Amino acid sequence: MSESDLPDYVKVNRDHWTKNNAAYTDGRAEHAWNEQEISWGVWNTPESEVNVLPDVRGKDVVELGCGTAYVSAWLKRRGARRVVGVGITPAQLDSARRLNTKYGLGLELVEANAEATGLPAASFDLAISEYGASIWCDPYKWIPEAARLLRPNGELVFLRNSTLSILCMPDHGKVQERLQRPQLGLNRLDWPDDPETEFQLAAGDLIRLLRKSGFELLDMVEIFAKADAVNHPFYGEYMSVEWAQKWPSEEMWRARKRS
Ligand SMILES: C[S@@+](CC[C@H](N)C(=O)[O-])C[C@H]1O[C@@H](n2cnc3c(N)ncnc32)[C@H](O)[C@@H]1O
């Protein structure tokens, strides 16, 4: 996809992640790459509790919206045969490439829009997104693209904010214990501060889209903060421990492409 074909929000989000990479993620990337245990989201919830990952040994994996590619690194270290990280932000891919060279993992890092990657069809067993395409891309584009990239029986696993947290999130500042926006028509969200565009389909629409795209839903796990959770150094600005101890702040979805 040429630069002029990129949707407006993809360019806005690329600018956002270029700034964020310098301010925050580049400095944390190596630590994340070296985590021994796979964990998810702002509360570092261990995969052993969430249980959404299939066995990746010998499998071909694509990470859609890979950022600094620490999820890709985790999966390669757990025996995936081939791992391709797709990202739109050159600065984030530079961080990923630096670490890939340092640790010699052999990840393939591709600069592309995760809504239309240009990668060959039916070439992966697992498509994964941890706050990548799962929130930054239009679901009506990236979910069909994930389906296209997967082989029959391949799996799609993704992490995103909970719909309830988005409904309780004001345009500025921290999540509230009161609804802030309607669910009717929920999909594109243009956040005004530090402009960025996210997407959030509520569960019913997302389930129908997954099914229409050729997936069957295997699981959806809602994630809460534990009793001893502490506010996240970066996302604590938006999400609080107190809120997430009462309501799910995140969702992990697992689906399988029908054969
Ligand atoms: C929160 S990071 C998540 C990735 C990874 N889990 C991490 O934390 O490093 C979001 C990433 O999505 C990427 N992204 C946003 N829009 C994208 C798009 N249309 N195509 C591919 N990547 C995209 C951004 O460049 C950013 O690196």
The ligand as an SDF file (V2000), in Angstrom:
LIG
                    3D

 27 29  0  0  0  0  0  0  0  0999 V2000
    0.8380   -0.5570   21.9220 C   0  0  0  0  0  0  0  0  0  0  0  0
    1.8380   -0.9470   20.5150 S   0  0  0  0  0  0  0  0  0  0  0  0
    1.4630   -2.6460   20.6360 C   0  0  0  0  0  0  0  0  0  0  0  0
    2.5050   -3.5280   20.1120 C   0  0  0  0  0  0  0  0  0  0  0  0
    3.3210   -4.3230   21.0940 C   0  0  0  0  0  0  0  0  0  0  0  0
    2.5160   -5.2590   21.8020 N   0  0  0  0  0  0  0  0  0  0  0  0
    4.0630   -3.3810   21.9970 C   0  0  0  0  0  0  0  0  0  0  0  0
    3.5340   -3.0460   23.0700 O   0  0  0  0  0  0  0  0  0  0  0  0
    5.1640   -2.9690   21.6510 O   0  0  0  0  0  0  0  0  0  0  0  0
    0.8940   -0.4350   19.1220 C   0  0  0  0  0  0  0  0  0  0  0  0
    1.5980   -0.6500   17.8140 C   0  0  0  0  0  0  0  0  0  0  0  0
    0.6340   -0.7460   16.7710 O   0  0  0  0  0  0  0  0  0  0  0  0
    1.2250   -0.1950   15.6100 C   0  0  0  0  0  0  0  0  0  0  0  0
    0.1990    0.1740   14.6490 N   0  0  0  0  0  0  0  0  0  0  0  0
   -0.7340    1.1290   14.7420 C   0  0  0  0  0  0  0  0  0  0  0  0
   -1.4820    1.1650   13.6310 N   0  0  0  0  0  0  0  0  0  0  0  0
   -0.9960    0.2060   12.8010 C   0  0  0  0  0  0  0  0  0  0  0  0
   -1.3440   -0.2420   11.5030 C   0  0  0  0  0  0  0  0  0  0  0  0
   -2.3480    0.3060   10.8240 N   0  0  0  0  0  0  0  0  0  0  0  0
   -0.6100   -1.2460   10.9710 N   0  0  0  0  0  0  0  0  0  0  0  0
    0.4090   -1.8160   11.6350 C   0  0  0  0  0  0  0  0  0  0  0  0
    0.7780   -1.4320   12.8730 N   0  0  0  0  0  0  0  0  0  0  0  0
    0.0830   -0.4370   13.4530 C   0  0  0  0  0  0  0  0  0  0  0  0
    1.9670    1.0140   16.1270 C   0  0  0  0  0  0  0  0  0  0  0  0
    2.9800    1.3850   15.2230 O   0  0  0  0  0  0  0  0  0  0  0  0
    2.5250    0.5020   17.4440 C   0  0  0  0  0  0  0  0  0  0  0  0
    3.8090    0.0240   17.2370 O   0  0  0  0  0  0  0  0  0  0  0  0
  1  2  1  0
  2  3  1  0
  2 10  1  0
  3  4  1  0
  4  5  1  0
  5  6  1  0
  5  7  1  0
  7  8  2  0
  7  9  1  0
 10 11  1  0
 11 12  1  0
 11 26  1  0
 12 13  1  0
 13 14  1  0
 13 24  1  0
 14 15  1  0
 14 23  1  0
 15 16  2  0
 16 17  1  0
 17 18  1  0
 17 23  2  0
 18 19  1  0
 18 20  2  0
 20 21  1  0
 21 22  2  0
 22 23  1  0
 24 25  1  0
 24 26  1  0
 26 27  1  0
M  CHG  2   2   1   9  -1
M  END
$$$$
